[in-house]
Amino acid sequence: MPKNNNFDDILNGRRSVKLFDENVKIPHEEMDEILRQATKAPSSINMQPWRFVVVESEEGKDKLRPLVQLNTRQNDTSAAMIVIFGDMLNYEFADDIYSSAVEQGFMPQDIKEELVGRFVDMYQQLTPSQMNDIVKIDSSLAAMQLMLVARQHGYDTNPIGGFDHAHIAEAFDLDPERYVPVLIVAMGKAAQEGKRSTRLPIEKIRTYH
């Protein structure tokens, strides 16, 4: 499927789709490319706390169904339900992230060692509430980018916040203390066009100083 590189159309044509074509599946190679592009989103000190669980099998959808409340149509018809978690121990990957930056010539080794030491120490001193805020903000940036990239690839999406946050990590064998659920993005090809919606005038939500 050719990519849509018209950003105006990608942005302004995006709709929240609730009913998908059940016959459309997304190849793993393409899904990985979409996720890889989504992770170009920014994150605090580049710690990339987002984690993706791609639920696409019948077994996986069966696990998810009782947890998504009023969103079962998306679960049952989408090509995939992408459950996005924030990793509360994301700093464990700091050395991997910054070593890669050294290997690619983005920074020297001594700067990498200084930054990793400083950042890991800083993150380890955060309260759970502070870390929760960070991983949710960062993961939400990735979620929005995911929806735009999906549209570039010709797919439609629906962001879902209404689900059982307390039990979804354990349902997919994740440590609920470490992995904080942020959002589910249903993805596939629309069988029914999403409804148009309006936005507040910018004058009502913007101030200059």
VMD Tcl script that draws the C-alpha trace (Angstrom):
set ca {
  {0.00 0.00 0.00}
  {1.54 3.38 -1.01}
  {2.19 5.80 1.81}
  {0.28 9.04 2.13}
  {2.87 11.78 2.52}
  {0.38 14.65 2.45}
  {0.70 15.88 6.03}
  {-2.28 18.22 5.76}
  {-4.48 15.27 4.82}
  {-2.94 13.06 7.51}
  {-3.59 15.66 10.19}
  {-6.98 17.02 9.14}
  {-8.39 13.76 7.82}
  {-7.75 11.76 10.99}
  {-10.93 10.47 12.63}
  {-11.58 8.25 15.65}
  {-12.86 5.07 14.02}
  {-15.03 2.70 16.06}
  {-15.73 -0.01 13.46}
  {-13.01 -1.63 11.36}
  {-12.82 -4.03 8.43}
  {-12.29 -7.39 10.14}
  {-10.57 -8.82 7.04}
  {-7.69 -6.36 7.15}
  {-4.56 -7.47 8.99}
  {-1.29 -5.58 9.40}
  {1.88 -7.56 8.61}
  {4.35 -7.64 11.49}
  {7.06 -6.05 9.36}
  {4.81 -3.07 8.64}
  {3.59 -2.85 12.23}
  {7.19 -2.76 13.43}
  {7.93 0.04 10.98}
  {4.92 2.02 12.24}
  {6.00 1.52 15.86}
  {9.59 2.39 15.02}
  {8.48 5.68 13.46}
  {6.19 6.37 16.42}
  {9.18 6.11 18.76}
  {10.76 9.11 17.05}
  {8.55 11.04 19.48}
  {10.44 13.07 22.10}
  {10.78 11.91 25.70}
  {12.29 13.29 28.89}
  {16.09 12.96 28.68}
  {15.45 10.56 25.77}
  {14.56 7.74 28.16}
  {11.81 6.39 25.86}
  {9.55 4.90 28.56}
  {6.84 3.67 26.18}
  {6.22 -0.08 25.86}
  {3.83 -1.56 23.29}
  {1.74 -4.72 23.57}
  {0.23 -5.44 20.15}
  {-2.93 -7.49 20.68}
  {-3.95 -9.06 17.38}
  {-4.68 -12.76 17.94}
  {-8.06 -14.19 18.88}
  {-6.60 -15.31 22.19}
  {-5.24 -11.85 22.89}
  {-8.51 -10.16 21.91}
  {-10.38 -12.55 24.22}
  {-8.16 -11.44 27.12}
  {-8.69 -7.80 26.29}
  {-12.44 -7.88 25.65}
  {-13.64 -7.84 29.30}
  {-11.17 -5.05 30.09}
  {-12.17 -2.50 27.44}
  {-15.62 -1.67 28.81}
  {-17.68 0.06 26.08}
  {-15.02 -0.37 23.40}
  {-15.59 -3.99 22.40}
  {-16.41 -3.11 18.77}
  {-12.92 -1.73 18.29}
  {-11.41 -4.76 20.01}
  {-13.32 -7.26 17.90}
  {-12.94 -5.62 14.48}
  {-9.54 -3.87 14.52}
  {-6.43 -5.38 13.02}
  {-4.72 -4.74 16.36}
  {-5.25 -3.13 19.73}
  {-1.97 -1.54 20.76}
  {-1.80 -1.25 24.54}
  {0.71 1.41 25.53}
  {2.38 1.16 28.92}
  {4.86 3.48 30.63}
  {7.87 1.74 32.16}
  {8.49 3.06 35.67}
  {12.03 1.61 35.56}
  {12.83 3.01 32.13}
  {16.21 4.28 33.34}
  {17.47 0.68 33.31}
  {17.87 1.21 29.56}
  {19.88 4.42 29.97}
  {23.22 2.79 29.19}
  {21.82 1.11 26.05}
  {20.32 4.39 24.82}
  {23.37 6.53 25.41}
  {25.87 3.88 24.27}
  {23.99 3.82 20.97}
  {24.37 7.60 20.76}
  {28.15 7.18 21.18}
  {28.29 4.44 18.53}
  {26.44 6.67 16.06}
  {28.72 9.62 16.72}
  {26.14 11.78 18.49}
  {28.26 12.27 21.63}
  {31.68 11.29 23.01}
  {32.11 8.49 25.53}
  {33.01 10.74 28.46}
  {29.87 12.84 28.02}
  {27.77 9.67 27.79}
  {29.20 8.38 31.09}
  {28.57 11.70 32.81}
  {24.98 11.96 31.55}
  {24.04 8.37 32.33}
  {25.32 8.68 35.89}
  {23.53 11.97 36.45}
  {20.24 10.97 34.84}
  {19.95 7.54 36.45}
  {20.64 9.03 39.87}
  {18.03 11.73 39.26}
  {15.37 9.28 38.10}
  {16.01 6.91 40.99}
  {15.27 9.73 43.42}
  {11.87 10.56 41.91}
  {8.73 9.58 43.79}
  {6.42 7.04 42.11}
  {3.95 9.86 41.48}
  {6.59 11.97 39.73}
  {7.74 9.06 37.57}
  {4.14 8.19 36.78}
  {3.59 11.69 35.43}
  {6.73 11.53 33.29}
  {6.02 8.16 31.68}
  {2.40 9.06 30.96}
  {3.29 12.34 29.29}
  {6.07 10.77 27.23}
  {3.99 7.75 26.24}
  {1.12 10.00 25.21}
  {3.45 11.81 22.82}
  {4.33 8.46 21.26}
  {0.65 7.51 21.07}
  {-0.25 10.63 19.10}
  {2.68 10.08 16.76}
  {1.59 6.45 16.36}
  {-1.85 7.53 15.16}
  {-0.42 9.94 12.60}
  {2.11 7.40 11.30}
  {-0.65 4.78 11.04}
  {-2.63 7.17 8.87}
  {0.43 7.73 6.69}
  {0.41 3.96 6.12}
  {-3.27 4.01 5.19}
  {-4.72 2.79 8.49}
  {-7.27 4.33 10.83}
  {-7.13 4.53 14.61}
  {-9.09 5.16 17.77}
  {-7.43 6.20 21.04}
  {-9.08 4.49 24.00}
  {-8.74 5.58 27.61}
  {-11.79 3.73 28.90}
  {-10.47 0.37 30.05}
  {-9.65 -1.51 33.25}
  {-6.37 0.16 34.18}
  {-6.04 -1.89 37.38}
  {-5.89 -5.30 35.72}
  {-4.63 -4.86 32.16}
  {-0.91 -5.30 32.93}
  {-1.43 -8.60 34.72}
  {-3.70 -9.82 31.92}
  {-0.67 -9.66 29.62}
  {1.82 -11.01 32.16}
  {3.38 -7.66 33.02}
  {4.35 -6.40 36.46}
  {1.63 -3.86 37.35}
  {4.01 -2.01 39.68}
  {6.47 -1.43 36.86}
  {4.23 -1.00 33.82}
  {1.64 1.78 34.02}
  {-1.18 1.59 31.44}
  {-1.49 4.81 29.47}
  {-3.69 4.32 26.41}
  {-4.96 1.77 23.91}
  {-4.82 2.59 20.21}
  {-7.15 0.51 18.03}
  {-5.73 0.26 14.51}
  {-7.05 -1.09 11.22}
  {-8.95 -0.07 8.13}
  {-12.22 1.78 8.71}
  {-15.40 -0.09 7.83}
  {-17.38 2.96 8.92}
  {-16.02 6.48 8.68}
  {-15.33 8.19 11.97}
  {-17.56 11.11 12.90}
  {-16.39 14.63 12.30}
  {-15.88 16.75 15.39}
  {-15.39 20.41 16.17}
  {-12.70 22.26 18.07}
  {-12.92 25.33 20.27}
  {-11.88 28.58 18.59}
  {-8.23 29.24 19.28}
  {-9.18 32.60 20.81}
  {-10.93 30.76 23.66}
  {-7.94 28.63 24.61}
  {-4.94 30.85 23.87}
  {-3.40 33.84 25.61}
  {-0.39 35.95 24.72}
  {1.87 37.59 27.29}
}
mol new
graphics top color blue
foreach p $ca { graphics top sphere $p radius 0.5 }
foreach p [lrange $ca 0 end-1] q [lrange $ca 1 end] { graphics top cylinder $p $q radius 0.2 }
display resetview
